[in-house]
């Protein structure tokens, strides 16, 4: 049986992963596709233990399950349900709240929320593919309205975020990243530059003073902000991100915000690779 699944068709997905045993076999094949190595003694020879596809080291006799050390380690509500969560979070454009997910797979909301947090952590960028070419950078806040808080207010209770978006020569959005920051200083904003922007990128920002300091190290072109009339590409992404957050959560604790940002940009950055996004 061919266990490779491609695409976004949920009926095909359900047919392909029809029970927990098929899901466990898929995990085992993915986990050891480049060969087996004992996590205790590094021996490369093993024997199969049981129908659950566990491997026993022929040297030290350590038994390792297919799910050990993976996203599905110690999942208590069934692998098939866990696979559905991963499918929904990676393939569904808008994403789902933990309450909706719980209803979809028949578990408690807290159970769904906890596993979804694990999936979000797995969606964190490796940092191996920095943005190149034309890159727009801007900051924004996440949270409700606050009276008298305009622009870059340092004492706001909202969560501050800096965002970078790579665009094509024709202005088409290609990829992006966002980072939670403590303030709007050059030291804080620099985090997204060092982690996610290539050294040869042509960066465009507004005239905020922090970017002027960073221009000593990076190629930055500053342009006066025109109340949202310019930098439309990055403003579109920020608007879509905020809309998505409002549809899935009434409130997001600052400590969890980065995981939601990673989830959003995981889907955005792989939007042209829908056939393989689940894998």
Secondary structure, 3 states (H helix, E strand, C coil): CCCCCCCCCHHHHHHHCCCHHHHHHHHHHHHCCCCCCCCCCCCCCEEECCCCCCEEECCCCCEECCCCCCCCCCCCCCHHHHHHHHHHHHHCCCCCCHHHHHHHHCCCHHHHHHHHHHHHHHCCCCCCCCECCEEEEEEEEECCCCCCCCCCCCCCCCEEEEEEEEECCCCCEEEEEEEEECCCCHHHHHHHHHHHECCCCEEEECCCHHHHHHCCCCCEEECCCCCCCCCHHHHHHHHHHHHHHHHHCCCCCHHHHHHHHHHHHHHHHCCCCCCCCCC
